[in-house]
Amino acid sequence: MLEWDEYSEKVTKISPDREKARSLLQLVELREKDLAIKSKEFATLILEGYYEIIKELITAIMGIDGYKTVSHELLVSYLAEFYRDFSSAEVQLIDQLRKLRNDIDYRGVMISPDYVTRNKEFILQIISKLKLTVNKKLS
C-alpha cells in the first residue's frame, strides 16, 4: 500500500464538502439494501459491494476533511495515517478488499462464498465504524 502523500498528483486539496458526504451516506444505504437481498451465490458481487461501501465512506471522510483522491490506495493510507482508532488489522482487511476488488474488476477473479462468510462480521464492523466516523464529523 502506498504511504499517504498529500502532495501526490493523485491528491487534491478541496473545500470541505459535507453535502457530498451526506450524498455518499445515502448511496451507502442503497448499497446495503442491495447486498441484503443477495444470496451466497453472488459472493463476488457481495464482496465488491462491501468494498464500494468502504471506499465511499472513506471518500466521505476525506471530503469532510478537505481532500479528494483518485487513488484507492491513498484512500486506505489516508485512513491509516489520520484515523488511528482503526487498527492495523482493520486497515489490512480494507487493503485486502481493495486488492480483491481489483482482481475482480481487472482479472475476472471469482470470490468464494466461504471467504465472504469468514470475513463478513469483521467487514460489517468496519463499515459500522466508518459510518459512525462520518456521522460524528457531520454533526
C-alpha positions as CSV (number, residue, x, y, z in Angstrom):
1,M,0.0,0.0,0.0
2,L,1.2,3.5,-0.8
3,E,2.0,5.8,2.1
4,W,-0.2,8.9,2.4
5,D,1.2,11.8,0.5
6,E,-0.9,14.9,0.4
7,Y,1.5,16.3,-2.3
8,S,0.9,13.4,-4.7
9,E,-0.5,14.3,-8.1
10,K,-3.3,11.9,-7.1
11,V,-4.5,14.0,-4.2
12,T,-6.3,17.3,-4.4
13,K,-6.9,19.8,-1.5
14,I,-10.6,20.9,-1.7
15,S,-13.0,22.9,0.4
16,P,-14.6,20.6,3.0
17,D,-17.6,19.0,1.2
18,R,-20.3,18.0,3.8
19,E,-23.0,17.7,1.1
20,K,-21.0,15.1,-0.8
21,A,-20.5,13.2,2.4
22,R,-24.3,13.2,3.0
23,S,-24.9,12.0,-0.5
24,L,-22.4,9.2,-0.1
25,L,-24.1,8.1,3.1
26,Q,-27.4,7.8,1.1
27,L,-25.6,5.8,-1.6
28,V,-24.1,3.5,1.1
29,E,-27.7,2.9,2.4
30,L,-28.8,1.8,-1.1
31,R,-25.8,-0.5,-1.5
32,E,-26.5,-2.1,1.9
33,K,-30.1,-2.8,0.9
34,D,-28.9,-4.3,-2.3
35,L,-26.4,-6.5,-0.5
36,A,-29.1,-7.7,2.0
37,I,-31.0,-9.4,-0.8
38,K,-28.1,-11.2,-2.5
39,S,-27.5,-14.9,-1.8
40,K,-24.2,-16.6,-1.3
41,E,-24.2,-17.4,-5.0
42,F,-23.3,-13.8,-5.6
43,A,-20.2,-13.8,-3.3
44,T,-18.1,-11.9,-5.8
45,L,-20.6,-9.1,-6.2
46,I,-21.2,-9.0,-2.4
47,L,-17.5,-8.6,-1.7
48,E,-17.3,-5.9,-4.4
49,G,-20.3,-4.2,-2.8
50,Y,-18.7,-4.2,0.6
51,Y,-15.5,-2.7,-0.8
52,E,-17.5,0.0,-2.6
53,I,-19.3,0.9,0.6
54,I,-16.0,1.2,2.5
55,K,-14.5,3.3,-0.4
56,E,-17.4,5.6,-0.4
57,L,-17.3,6.1,3.4
58,I,-13.6,6.9,3.4
59,T,-14.2,9.2,0.4
60,A,-16.8,11.0,2.6
61,I,-14.4,11.3,5.5
62,M,-11.7,12.7,3.2
63,G,-14.2,15.1,1.6
64,I,-15.2,16.5,5.0
65,D,-11.5,16.9,5.8
66,G,-11.0,18.8,2.6
67,Y,-9.3,16.2,0.4
68,K,-10.1,14.0,-2.6
69,T,-8.0,11.4,-4.4
70,V,-8.4,9.2,-7.5
71,S,-6.2,6.6,-5.8
72,H,-7.9,3.8,-3.9
73,E,-4.5,3.0,-2.3
74,L,-4.2,6.6,-1.0
75,L,-7.8,6.4,0.4
76,V,-6.7,3.5,2.6
77,S,-3.4,5.1,3.6
78,Y,-5.3,8.3,4.5
79,L,-7.5,6.4,6.9
80,A,-4.4,4.6,8.4
81,E,-2.5,7.9,8.7
82,F,-5.2,10.1,10.3
83,Y,-7.7,7.8,11.9
84,R,-5.6,5.8,14.3
85,D,-8.7,4.4,16.0
86,F,-8.8,2.0,13.0
87,S,-6.5,-0.9,13.9
88,S,-3.8,-2.3,11.7
89,A,-6.0,-5.4,11.2
90,E,-8.9,-3.2,10.0
91,V,-6.7,-1.3,7.6
92,Q,-5.1,-4.5,6.3
93,L,-8.5,-6.0,5.7
94,I,-9.6,-2.9,3.8
95,D,-6.5,-3.0,1.7
96,Q,-7.1,-6.7,1.1
97,L,-10.6,-5.9,-0.1
98,R,-9.2,-3.2,-2.4
99,K,-6.8,-5.8,-4.0
100,L,-9.6,-8.4,-4.3
101,R,-11.9,-5.8,-5.9
102,N,-9.1,-5.0,-8.4
103,D,-8.7,-8.7,-9.1
104,I,-12.4,-9.0,-9.7
105,D,-12.6,-5.9,-12.0
106,Y,-9.4,-6.4,-13.9
107,R,-8.8,-10.1,-14.0
108,G,-12.3,-11.6,-13.6
109,V,-11.4,-13.4,-10.3
110,M,-14.3,-15.1,-8.6
111,I,-14.6,-14.9,-4.8
112,S,-15.5,-18.0,-2.8
113,P,-18.7,-17.8,-0.7
114,D,-16.5,-19.1,2.2
115,Y,-14.3,-16.0,2.1
116,V,-17.3,-13.7,2.4
117,T,-18.8,-15.9,5.2
118,R,-15.5,-15.9,7.2
119,N,-14.9,-12.1,6.9
120,K,-18.5,-10.8,6.8
121,E,-18.7,-9.9,10.6
122,F,-15.4,-8.0,10.6
123,I,-16.3,-6.2,7.3
124,L,-19.6,-5.1,8.8
125,Q,-17.8,-3.9,11.9
126,I,-15.5,-1.8,9.8
127,I,-18.4,-0.4,7.8
128,S,-20.3,0.5,11.1
129,K,-17.2,2.2,12.5
130,L,-16.7,4.2,9.3
131,K,-20.4,5.3,9.2
132,L,-20.1,6.3,12.9
133,T,-17.0,8.4,12.0
134,V,-18.7,10.1,9.1
135,N,-21.8,10.9,11.2
136,K,-19.7,12.3,14.0
137,K,-17.9,14.5,11.6
138,L,-21.2,15.7,10.1
139,S,-22.8,16.5,13.5
